[in-house]
Amino acid sequence: MHSSVALPKHESTDDGLYAPGVDHYTSPHRRDPVKKLWEEPVTFAILQAALAEVPQRQELSVMDIGCGAGEGLHLLRALSATRNLPNLPRLTYRGLDLDEGLLSLAARTHHDEDDAEFWHGDVRTDLPETPFDLYLSCGVPYSHLTEEELRATLARLFAIVRRNRTRSVAVIDVLGRYSLEWLPQWGRTRWPYRMSFFQSDQQAQDVPMTFWDAHQLNACISASAAEAGCRVERRQLFDRSIMVGRHTVTGHFNPGLPPYRTLINQLETGTMVPPEQLLAPRVPDDSPEAVRAFFGRFRAQWNAVLEAASTQDRRRRLPPDIAGPMIARGLRAVEHRLACGLGVGHSLTAVITVSERS
C-alpha cells in the first residue's frame, strides 16, 4: 500500500501511469449535452443534499476519495458559482488517489487554489485521523473495492468520526448493479469492467469492479456503522444515468442496447431522431421484483413521451432544432423524476450523515 504523501501543486509526475484517464478528463468532448443537462444536475443535487447535512461553519473541510483529476473540487466550485449555492463556505480540500498521473493533472488544473492539496494514498489504509466535514466521492471509486473492503473502509471512516466526537457526511459513489448498460451481468456483483468510453488513443484495461443495489449498499453501511459504534443519522440514495450511461454508446457489455446517449445528444443539439429508435426495452421476467417494477413504470412513461412526440410530428411538422430539444427535455424529465436510488443507473450514490453514538 502507498503512504499518504502530499503532491506539490506545481510539480508534475509521469502522466503515463493512467493515460486513458488523463486523456479522458482533458478531452473537450467529455462534457457533451447529456453530461451537462442530464448528469450534472443529478450530481449537483447530490452535492446539495450532502452540504445541507454538514455543520454550518465559516470553513468546510473536504476529503475527496479517489479524487482523480480533482473533479470533486471542480464540481463544488461550479455549484458555488451558480444560484444553487452562492454562499459556499471557504474550502479546505484534500484529494486522495492512487494514480500519480491523475494527481499530477489535478495539481496542475487547480494550482491556483489557496487550500487544495492532492495526496497519493489508498483509501483502505491512508485515511487521515483528522476528521473532515465532507468525505466526497464521484466517479465510482468505491466500486474498485470488494464488498468486504468497502465495509472495512467505511467502518474505519466512521470510527474516525466517532473518536473525534464529530458529525460528518460521506458520499459513497458506486456502480449500479442493475444498469441497462450491463444487463447480461445482472446476476453478478463483481466482474471485469472496462472504461472503454475514455476519450483516448490508449486502450482501457479490464479492472475488477463491484456493482451495488440499494439493499446491498444499505446493508454494508449499516454493518460498518455498527462495527464502528457510530450512528447513521440519515441516508439518501440517488441513481444517475439510467438511460444515458456512456456504455450505451460502446455496447461493450450489452451489445443489443441502442446507443441512447448518442441519440439523445443528437436531440439535444437539434438533430431529429426517429422516436422508435429511442424506445425503452423490456427487462427479463426473472429480474428482481423491485427492479422489474421500476423498469415497467419507467418504460411506460419514457415511451409515452416518444408516442406523444410521434403524434405531434404527424399533426404539425416542427423544425428539428425545436422538436429535438423538446423530446429530449421530456425524456430527461422522466429520468430525473423516476430515479429512486435503487441501483438501476450507471451509478448509485449514497449520502450518509454520521455522528458519534449518543
VOROTOR-448473 format. One record per residue (C-alpha): residue number from 1; z, y, x; residue in one letter. Coordinates in Angstrom, 1 decimal, always signed. Layout:
residues N
+-----+--------+--------+--------+----+
!   i !      z !      y !      x ! aa !
+-----+--------+--------+--------+----+
! NUM !      Z !      Y !      X !  A !
...
+-----+--------+--------+--------+----+
end
This chain:
residues 358
+-----+--------+--------+--------+----+
!   i !      z !      y !      x ! aa !
+-----+--------+--------+--------+----+
!   1 !   +0.0 !   +0.0 !   +0.0 !  M !
!   2 !   -0.6 !   +3.6 !   +1.1 !  H !
!   3 !   +2.2 !   +6.0 !   +1.6 !  S !
!   4 !   +2.1 !   +9.3 !   -0.3 !  S !
!   5 !   +0.6 !  +12.0 !   +2.0 !  V !
!   6 !   -0.4 !  +15.5 !   +1.1 !  A !
!   7 !   -4.0 !  +16.2 !   +1.9 !  L !
!   8 !   -4.6 !  +19.7 !   +3.3 !  P !
!   9 !   -6.7 !  +21.6 !   +0.8 !  K !
!  10 !   -9.3 !  +22.8 !   +3.3 !  H !
!  11 !   -9.7 !  +19.6 !   +5.3 !  E !
!  12 !  -12.4 !  +17.2 !   +4.4 !  S !
!  13 !  -12.4 !  +13.4 !   +4.8 !  T !
!  14 !  -15.1 !  +10.8 !   +4.6 !  D !
!  15 !  -16.7 !  +11.0 !   +1.1 !  D !
!  16 !  -18.5 !   +7.7 !   +1.7 !  G !
!  17 !  -15.5 !   +5.7 !   +0.5 !  L !
!  18 !  -16.4 !   +6.2 !   -3.1 !  Y !
!  19 !  -19.9 !   +7.8 !   -3.0 !  A !
!  20 !  -20.8 !   +6.8 !   -6.6 !  P !
!  21 !  -17.7 !   +8.6 !   -7.9 !  G !
!  22 !  -18.2 !  +11.7 !   -5.8 !  V !
!  23 !  -21.9 !  +11.9 !   -6.8 !  D !
!  24 !  -21.0 !  +11.5 !  -10.5 !  H !
!  25 !  -18.4 !  +14.2 !  -10.5 !  Y !
!  26 !  -20.7 !  +16.7 !   -8.7 !  T !
!  27 !  -23.7 !  +15.9 !  -10.9 !  S !
!  28 !  -24.9 !  +18.8 !  -13.1 !  P !
!  29 !  -25.9 !  +16.2 !  -15.7 !  H !
!  30 !  -22.4 !  +14.9 !  -16.2 !  R !
!  31 !  -21.4 !  +17.4 !  -18.8 !  R !
!  32 !  -24.0 !  +16.5 !  -21.4 !  D !
!  33 !  -23.8 !  +17.8 !  -25.0 !  P !
!  34 !  -21.8 !  +14.6 !  -26.0 !  V !
!  35 !  -19.2 !  +15.3 !  -23.4 !  K !
!  36 !  -18.8 !  +18.9 !  -24.3 !  K !
!  37 !  -19.0 !  +18.6 !  -28.1 !  L !
!  38 !  -17.7 !  +15.0 !  -28.8 !  W !
!  39 !  -15.4 !  +14.0 !  -25.9 !  E !
!  40 !  -13.8 !  +17.2 !  -24.5 !  E !
!  41 !  -12.4 !  +18.3 !  -27.9 !  P !
!  42 !  -10.5 !  +15.0 !  -28.1 !  V !
!  43 !   -9.3 !  +15.4 !  -24.5 !  T !
!  44 !   -8.1 !  +18.9 !  -25.3 !  F !
!  45 !   -6.3 !  +17.6 !  -28.5 !  A !
!  46 !   -4.6 !  +15.0 !  -26.2 !  I !
!  47 !   -3.5 !  +17.7 !  -23.8 !  L !
!  48 !   -2.3 !  +20.0 !  -26.5 !  Q !
!  49 !   -0.2 !  +17.1 !  -28.0 !  A !
!  50 !   +1.3 !  +16.5 !  -24.6 !  A !
!  51 !   +2.0 !  +20.1 !  -23.9 !  L !
!  52 !   +3.7 !  +20.6 !  -27.3 !  A !
!  53 !   +6.3 !  +18.0 !  -26.2 !  E !
!  54 !   +7.2 !  +19.3 !  -22.7 !  V !
!  55 !  +10.2 !  +21.6 !  -22.3 !  P !
!  56 !   +9.3 !  +25.2 !  -22.7 !  Q !
!  57 !   +9.8 !  +26.9 !  -19.4 !  R !
!  58 !   +8.1 !  +29.5 !  -17.2 !  Q !
!  59 !   +6.7 !  +26.8 !  -15.0 !  E !
!  60 !   +5.1 !  +23.4 !  -15.8 !  L !
!  61 !   +5.2 !  +20.6 !  -13.2 !  S !
!  62 !   +2.3 !  +18.2 !  -13.5 !  V !
!  63 !   +1.7 !  +14.9 !  -11.7 !  M !
!  64 !   -1.9 !  +13.7 !  -12.2 !  D !
!  65 !   -2.0 !  +10.0 !  -11.8 !  I !
!  66 !   -5.4 !   +8.7 !  -10.5 !  G !
!  67 !   -6.4 !  +12.4 !  -10.2 !  C !
!  68 !   -9.8 !  +11.6 !   -8.6 !  G !
!  69 !  -11.7 !  +14.9 !   -8.1 !  A !
!  70 !   -8.9 !  +16.9 !   -9.9 !  G !
!  71 !  -10.4 !  +16.6 !  -13.4 !  E !
!  72 !   -6.9 !  +17.0 !  -14.9 !  G !
!  73 !   -6.4 !  +20.3 !  -13.3 !  L !
!  74 !   -9.8 !  +21.5 !  -14.4 !  H !
!  75 !   -9.1 !  +20.5 !  -18.0 !  L !
!  76 !   -5.7 !  +22.2 !  -18.0 !  L !
!  77 !   -7.4 !  +25.4 !  -16.7 !  R !
!  78 !  -10.2 !  +25.1 !  -19.2 !  A !
!  79 !   -7.7 !  +24.7 !  -22.0 !  L !
!  80 !   -5.7 !  +27.7 !  -20.9 !  S !
!  81 !   -8.9 !  +29.8 !  -20.8 !  A !
!  82 !   -9.6 !  +29.1 !  -24.5 !  T !
!  83 !   -7.8 !  +30.4 !  -27.5 !  R !
!  84 !   -6.3 !  +27.0 !  -28.0 !  N !
!  85 !   -3.6 !  +27.6 !  -25.3 !  L !
!  86 !   -3.7 !  +31.2 !  -23.9 !  P !
!  87 !   -0.2 !  +31.1 !  -22.6 !  N !
!  88 !   -0.1 !  +28.1 !  -20.4 !  L !
!  89 !   +3.0 !  +28.3 !  -18.0 !  P !
!  90 !   +2.5 !  +28.6 !  -14.3 !  R !
!  91 !   +1.4 !  +25.2 !  -13.0 !  L !
!  92 !   +2.8 !  +23.2 !  -10.1 !  T !
!  93 !   +0.2 !  +20.5 !   -9.8 !  Y !
!  94 !   +0.2 !  +17.3 !   -7.7 !  R !
!  95 !   -2.6 !  +14.8 !   -7.9 !  G !
!  96 !   -2.2 !  +11.2 !   -6.7 !  L !
!  97 !   -5.1 !   +8.9 !   -5.9 !  D !
!  98 !   -6.1 !   +6.1 !   -3.5 !  L !
!  99 !   -9.6 !   +7.3 !   -2.9 !  D !
! 100 !   -9.9 !   +9.7 !   +0.0 !  E !
! 101 !  -13.5 !  +10.8 !   -0.8 !  G !
! 102 !  -12.5 !  +11.9 !   -4.3 !  L !
! 103 !   -9.3 !  +13.6 !   -2.9 !  L !
! 104 !  -11.4 !  +15.5 !   -0.4 !  S !
! 105 !  -13.7 !  +16.6 !   -3.2 !  L !
! 106 !  -10.7 !  +17.7 !   -5.3 !  A !
! 107 !   -9.2 !  +19.6 !   -2.4 !  A !
! 108 !  -12.5 !  +21.5 !   -1.8 !  R !
! 109 !  -13.0 !  +22.2 !   -5.5 !  T !
! 110 !   -9.5 !  +23.5 !   -6.1 !  H !
! 111 !   -8.9 !  +25.1 !   -2.7 !  H !
! 112 !   -8.1 !  +28.5 !   -4.3 !  D !
! 113 !   -5.3 !  +27.1 !   -6.5 !  E !
! 114 !   -2.0 !  +28.5 !   -5.3 !  D !
! 115 !   +0.1 !  +25.5 !   -6.1 !  D !
! 116 !   -2.1 !  +22.5 !   -6.2 !  A !
! 117 !   -1.9 !  +19.5 !   -3.8 !  E !
! 118 !   -3.6 !  +16.2 !   -3.7 !  F !
! 119 !   -1.7 !  +13.2 !   -2.3 !  W !
! 120 !   -3.0 !   +9.9 !   -1.0 !  H !
! 121 !   -1.0 !   +7.2 !   -2.6 !  G !
! 122 !   -0.7 !   +4.3 !   -5.1 !  D !
! 123 !   +1.0 !   +4.8 !   -8.5 !  V !
! 124 !   +2.6 !   +1.4 !   -8.2 !  R !
! 125 !   +4.6 !   +2.3 !   -5.1 !  T !
! 126 !   +4.3 !   +6.0 !   -4.4 !  D !
! 127 !   +5.6 !   +7.9 !   -7.4 !  L !
! 128 !   +8.0 !  +10.6 !   -6.0 !  P !
! 129 !  +11.6 !  +10.5 !   -7.2 !  E !
! 130 !  +11.4 !  +14.2 !   -8.2 !  T !
! 131 !  +10.6 !  +14.3 !  -11.9 !  P !
! 132 !   +7.7 !  +16.1 !  -13.4 !  F !
! 133 !   +7.4 !  +17.7 !  -16.9 !  D !
! 134 !   +4.0 !  +16.0 !  -17.4 !  L !
! 135 !   +2.7 !  +12.8 !  -16.0 !  Y !
! 136 !   -1.0 !  +13.2 !  -16.7 !  L !
! 137 !   -3.9 !  +10.7 !  -16.5 !  S !
! 138 !   -7.5 !  +10.9 !  -17.5 !  C !
! 139 !  -10.4 !   +8.7 !  -16.5 !  G !
! 140 !   -8.6 !   +5.5 !  -17.4 !  V !
! 141 !   -6.8 !   +5.0 !  -14.0 !  P !
! 142 !   -4.1 !   +2.7 !  -15.5 !  Y !
! 143 !   -6.8 !   +0.2 !  -16.5 !  S !
! 144 !   -7.0 !   -0.7 !  -12.8 !  H !
! 145 !   -3.6 !   -2.3 !  -13.2 !  L !
! 146 !   -2.8 !   -5.7 !  -14.7 !  T !
! 147 !   -0.6 !   -5.8 !  -17.8 !  E !
! 148 !   +2.4 !   -6.7 !  -15.6 !  E !
! 149 !   +1.6 !   -4.0 !  -13.1 !  E !
! 150 !   +1.4 !   -1.3 !  -15.8 !  L !
! 151 !   +4.7 !   -2.5 !  -17.3 !  R !
! 152 !   +6.4 !   -2.3 !  -14.0 !  A !
! 153 !   +4.8 !   +1.1 !  -13.1 !  T !
! 154 !   +5.9 !   +2.7 !  -16.4 !  L !
! 155 !   +9.4 !   +1.2 !  -16.0 !  A !
! 156 !   +9.5 !   +2.9 !  -12.6 !  R !
! 157 !   +8.3 !   +6.2 !  -14.0 !  L !
! 158 !  +10.7 !   +6.1 !  -17.0 !  F !
! 159 !  +13.6 !   +5.2 !  -14.6 !  A !
! 160 !  +12.9 !   +8.4 !  -12.6 !  I !
! 161 !  +13.2 !  +10.4 !  -15.8 !  V !
! 162 !  +16.5 !   +8.6 !  -16.7 !  R !
! 163 !  +18.0 !   +9.1 !  -13.2 !  R !
! 164 !  +17.2 !  +12.7 !  -13.2 !  N !
! 165 !  +18.5 !  +13.2 !  -16.7 !  R !
! 166 !  +15.3 !  +15.0 !  -17.8 !  T !
! 167 !  +12.7 !  +14.9 !  -20.6 !  R !
! 168 !   +9.1 !  +14.2 !  -19.6 !  S !
! 169 !   +5.8 !  +13.4 !  -21.2 !  V !
! 170 !   +3.5 !  +10.7 !  -19.9 !  A !
! 171 !   -0.2 !  +10.5 !  -20.8 !  V !
! 172 !   -1.4 !   +6.9 !  -20.4 !  I !
! 173 !   -5.2 !   +6.6 !  -20.4 !  D !
! 174 !   -6.8 !   +3.1 !  -20.5 !  V !
! 175 !  -10.0 !   +1.5 !  -21.6 !  L !
! 176 !  -10.1 !   +0.5 !  -25.3 !  G !
! 177 !  -10.3 !   -3.2 !  -25.8 !  R !
! 178 !  -12.5 !   -3.1 !  -28.9 !  Y !
! 179 !  -15.2 !   -0.6 !  -28.0 !  S !
! 180 !  -18.6 !   -1.5 !  -29.3 !  L !
! 181 !  -19.9 !   -1.0 !  -25.7 !  E !
! 182 !  -18.5 !   -4.3 !  -24.7 !  W !
! 183 !  -18.2 !   -6.3 !  -28.0 !  L !
! 184 !  -19.1 !   -9.6 !  -26.3 !  P !
! 185 !  -16.0 !   -9.2 !  -24.2 !  Q !
! 186 !  -13.5 !   -8.6 !  -27.1 !  W !
! 187 !  -11.9 !  -12.0 !  -26.6 !  G !
! 188 !  -10.6 !  -11.0 !  -23.1 !  R !
! 189 !   -8.1 !   -8.4 !  -21.9 !  T !
! 190 !   -9.1 !   -8.2 !  -18.2 !  R !
! 191 !  -12.6 !   -8.7 !  -16.8 !  W !
! 192 !  -15.0 !   -7.3 !  -14.2 !  P !
! 193 !  -16.1 !   -3.8 !  -15.2 !  Y !
! 194 !  -18.8 !   -1.7 !  -13.6 !  R !
! 195 !  -19.1 !   +2.1 !  -13.8 !  M !
! 196 !  -22.9 !   +1.8 !  -13.8 !  S !
! 197 !  -23.2 !   +5.1 !  -15.7 !  F !
! 198 !  -22.4 !   +7.0 !  -12.5 !  F !
! 199 !  -25.0 !   +9.7 !  -11.6 !  Q !
! 200 !  -25.5 !   +8.3 !   -8.1 !  S !
! 201 !  -28.0 !   +6.6 !   -5.9 !  D !
! 202 !  -25.2 !   +4.4 !   -4.7 !  Q !
! 203 !  -24.7 !   +1.2 !   -6.7 !  Q !
! 204 !  -21.4 !   +0.9 !   -8.5 !  A !
! 205 !  -19.4 !   -2.3 !   -7.9 !  Q !
! 206 !  -17.7 !   -4.7 !  -10.3 !  D !
! 207 !  -14.0 !   -3.9 !  -10.5 !  V !
! 208 !  -11.4 !   -6.0 !  -12.5 !  P !
! 209 !  -10.1 !   -3.8 !  -15.3 !  M !
! 210 !   -7.6 !   -4.3 !  -18.1 !  T !
! 211 !   -8.5 !   -3.4 !  -21.7 !  F !
! 212 !   -6.0 !   -2.4 !  -24.3 !  W !
! 213 !   -5.5 !   -2.1 !  -28.0 !  D !
! 214 !   -2.7 !   -0.2 !  -29.8 !  A !
! 215 !   -0.4 !   -3.2 !  -30.3 !  H !
! 216 !   -0.6 !   -4.3 !  -26.7 !  Q !
! 217 !   -0.1 !   -0.8 !  -25.3 !  L !
! 218 !   +2.8 !   -0.1 !  -27.6 !  N !
! 219 !   +4.5 !   -3.3 !  -26.7 !  A !
! 220 !   +4.0 !   -2.6 !  -23.0 !  C !
! 221 !   +5.5 !   +0.9 !  -23.4 !  I !
! 222 !   +8.5 !   -0.4 !  -25.3 !  S !
! 223 !   +9.2 !   -3.1 !  -22.7 !  A !
! 224 !   +9.0 !   -0.6 !  -19.9 !  S !
! 225 !  +11.4 !   +1.8 !  -21.6 !  A !
! 226 !  +13.9 !   -0.9 !  -22.4 !  A !
! 227 !  +13.8 !   -2.1 !  -18.7 !  E !
! 228 !  +14.4 !   +1.5 !  -17.5 !  A !
! 229 !  +17.1 !   +2.2 !  -20.0 !  G !
! 230 !  +15.1 !   +5.2 !  -21.2 !  C !
! 231 !  +14.5 !   +6.4 !  -24.7 !  R !
! 232 !  +11.0 !   +6.9 !  -26.2 !  V !
! 233 !  +11.3 !   +9.9 !  -28.5 !  E !
! 234 !   +7.8 !   +9.9 !  -29.7 !  R !
! 235 !   +4.4 !   +8.2 !  -29.0 !  R !
! 236 !   +1.0 !   +9.3 !  -30.2 !  Q !
! 237 !   -2.3 !   +7.3 !  -29.7 !  L !
! 238 !   -5.8 !   +8.6 !  -29.6 !  F !
! 239 !   -9.3 !   +6.9 !  -29.5 !  D !
! 240 !  -12.1 !   +8.7 !  -27.6 !  R !
! 241 !  -15.8 !   +7.9 !  -27.7 !  S !
! 242 !  -16.2 !   +5.4 !  -30.5 !  I !
! 243 !  -19.9 !   +5.6 !  -30.8 !  M !
! 244 !  -20.9 !   +7.7 !  -27.8 !  V !
! 245 !  -19.4 !   +6.0 !  -24.7 !  G !
! 246 !  -21.6 !   +6.0 !  -21.6 !  R !
! 247 !  -22.2 !   +2.3 !  -21.7 !  H !
! 248 !  -24.1 !   +2.6 !  -24.9 !  T !
! 249 !  -26.8 !   +4.0 !  -22.6 !  V !
! 250 !  -26.5 !   +1.5 !  -19.8 !  T !
! 251 !  -26.4 !   -1.5 !  -22.1 !  G !
! 252 !  -24.6 !   -3.2 !  -19.3 !  H !
! 253 !  -22.1 !   -5.1 !  -21.4 !  F !
! 254 !  -23.7 !   -5.1 !  -24.9 !  N !
! 255 !  -27.5 !   -5.1 !  -24.4 !  P !
! 256 !  -28.3 !   -5.2 !  -28.1 !  G !
! 257 !  -26.5 !   -1.9 !  -28.8 !  L !
! 258 !  -28.7 !   +1.2 !  -29.5 !  P !
! 259 !  -28.4 !   +3.9 !  -26.8 !  P !
! 260 !  -26.3 !   +6.1 !  -29.2 !  Y !
! 261 !  -25.3 !   +8.6 !  -26.5 !  R !
! 262 !  -28.9 !   +9.3 !  -25.6 !  T !
! 263 !  -30.0 !   +9.6 !  -29.2 !  L !
! 264 !  -27.1 !  +11.9 !  -30.2 !  I !
! 265 !  -27.7 !  +14.1 !  -27.1 !  N !
! 266 !  -31.2 !  +14.5 !  -28.4 !  Q !
! 267 !  -30.0 !  +15.5 !  -31.8 !  L !
! 268 !  -27.5 !  +18.0 !  -30.3 !  E !
! 269 !  -30.3 !  +19.6 !  -28.4 !  T !
! 270 !  -32.7 !  +19.9 !  -31.3 !  G !
! 271 !  -34.8 !  +16.8 !  -31.0 !  T !
! 272 !  -35.1 !  +14.9 !  -34.2 !  M !
! 273 !  -34.3 !  +11.1 !  -34.1 !  V !
! 274 !  -35.2 !   +8.8 !  -36.9 !  P !
! 275 !  -31.9 !   +8.1 !  -38.7 !  P !
! 276 !  -32.4 !   +4.4 !  -38.9 !  E !
! 277 !  -32.1 !   +4.3 !  -35.1 !  Q !
! 278 !  -28.6 !   +5.5 !  -35.3 !  L !
! 279 !  -27.2 !   +3.2 !  -38.0 !  L !
! 280 !  -23.8 !   +1.8 !  -37.0 !  A !
! 281 !  -23.7 !   -2.0 !  -36.5 !  P !
! 282 !  -21.5 !   -4.6 !  -38.2 !  R !
! 283 !  -18.8 !   -6.3 !  -36.2 !  V !
! 284 !  -18.2 !  -10.1 !  -36.2 !  P !
! 285 !  -16.3 !  -11.5 !  -39.1 !  D !
! 286 !  -13.9 !  -13.2 !  -36.7 !  D !
! 287 !  -12.8 !   -9.8 !  -35.3 !  S !
! 288 !   -9.1 !   -8.9 !  -35.6 !  P !
! 289 !   -8.4 !   -7.8 !  -39.2 !  E !
! 290 !   -7.4 !   -4.2 !  -38.3 !  A !
! 291 !  -10.4 !   -3.8 !  -36.1 !  V !
! 292 !  -12.8 !   -5.3 !  -38.7 !  R !
! 293 !  -11.3 !   -3.0 !  -41.4 !  A !
! 294 !  -11.6 !   +0.1 !  -39.2 !  F !
! 295 !  -15.3 !   -0.5 !  -38.3 !  F !
! 296 !  -16.0 !   -1.3 !  -42.0 !  G !
! 297 !  -14.7 !   +2.2 !  -43.0 !  R !
! 298 !  -16.4 !   +3.8 !  -40.0 !  F !
! 299 !  -19.8 !   +2.2 !  -40.6 !  R !
! 300 !  -19.8 !   +3.2 !  -44.3 !  A !
! 301 !  -19.1 !   +6.9 !  -43.6 !  Q !
! 302 !  -21.3 !   +7.1 !  -40.5 !  W !
! 303 !  -24.3 !   +5.5 !  -42.3 !  N !
! 304 !  -23.7 !   +7.7 !  -45.3 !  A !
! 305 !  -24.3 !  +10.8 !  -43.2 !  V !
! 306 !  -27.6 !   +9.2 !  -42.0 !  L !
! 307 !  -28.6 !   +8.3 !  -45.5 !  E !
! 308 !  -28.0 !  +11.8 !  -46.7 !  A !
! 309 !  -30.0 !  +13.2 !  -43.8 !  A !
! 310 !  -32.9 !  +10.9 !  -44.7 !  S !
! 311 !  -32.8 !  +12.0 !  -48.4 !  T !
! 312 !  -32.7 !  +15.7 !  -47.4 !  Q !
! 313 !  -35.5 !  +15.2 !  -45.0 !  D !
! 314 !  -37.7 !  +13.7 !  -47.7 !  R !
! 315 !  -36.9 !  +16.7 !  -50.0 !  R !
! 316 !  -37.4 !  +19.5 !  -47.6 !  R !
! 317 !  -38.6 !  +19.3 !  -44.0 !  R !
! 318 !  -36.2 !  +21.2 !  -41.8 !  L !
! 319 !  -37.2 !  +22.1 !  -38.3 !  P !
! 320 !  -35.9 !  +19.7 !  -35.7 !  P !
! 321 !  -33.8 !  +22.4 !  -34.0 !  D !
! 322 !  -31.9 !  +22.8 !  -37.2 !  I !
! 323 !  -31.9 !  +19.2 !  -38.6 !  A !
! 324 !  -30.9 !  +17.5 !  -35.4 !  G !
! 325 !  -27.7 !  +19.5 !  -34.7 !  P !
! 326 !  -26.8 !  +19.3 !  -38.5 !  M !
! 327 !  -26.9 !  +15.5 !  -38.4 !  I !
! 328 !  -25.1 !  +15.4 !  -35.1 !  A !
! 329 !  -22.4 !  +17.6 !  -36.5 !  R !
! 330 !  -21.9 !  +15.3 !  -39.5 !  G !
! 331 !  -21.7 !  +12.2 !  -37.3 !  L !
! 332 !  -19.3 !  +14.0 !  -34.9 !  R !
! 333 !  -17.0 !  +14.8 !  -37.9 !  A !
! 334 !  -16.9 !  +11.1 !  -38.9 !  V !
! 335 !  -15.9 !  +10.0 !  -35.3 !  E !
! 336 !  -13.3 !  +12.7 !  -34.9 !  H !
! 337 !  -11.8 !  +12.2 !  -38.5 !  R !
! 338 !  -11.5 !   +8.4 !  -38.4 !  L !
! 339 !  -10.3 !   +7.9 !  -34.8 !  A !
! 340 !   -6.8 !   +6.4 !  -35.2 !  C !
! 341 !   -5.7 !   +5.3 !  -31.8 !  G !
! 342 !   -6.4 !   +1.6 !  -32.4 !  L !
! 343 !   -8.2 !   +0.8 !  -29.2 !  G !
! 344 !  -11.7 !   +1.0 !  -30.8 !  V !
! 345 !  -13.3 !   +3.6 !  -28.5 !  G !
! 346 !  -14.3 !   +3.8 !  -24.9 !  H !
! 347 !  -10.8 !   +4.9 !  -24.0 !  S !
! 348 !   -7.3 !   +4.7 !  -25.6 !  L !
! 349 !   -4.7 !   +7.3 !  -24.7 !  T !
! 350 !   -1.0 !   +7.3 !  -25.4 !  A !
! 351 !   +1.1 !  +10.5 !  -25.3 !  V !
! 352 !   +4.7 !   +9.3 !  -24.7 !  I !
! 353 !   +7.7 !  +11.6 !  -24.8 !  T !
! 354 !  +10.6 !  +10.0 !  -22.9 !  V !
! 355 !  +14.2 !  +11.1 !  -22.1 !  S !
! 356 !  +17.3 !   +9.7 !  -20.7 !  E !
! 357 !  +19.0 !   +7.4 !  -23.2 !  R !
! 358 !  +21.6 !   +9.3 !  -25.2 !  S !
+-----+--------+--------+--------+----+
end
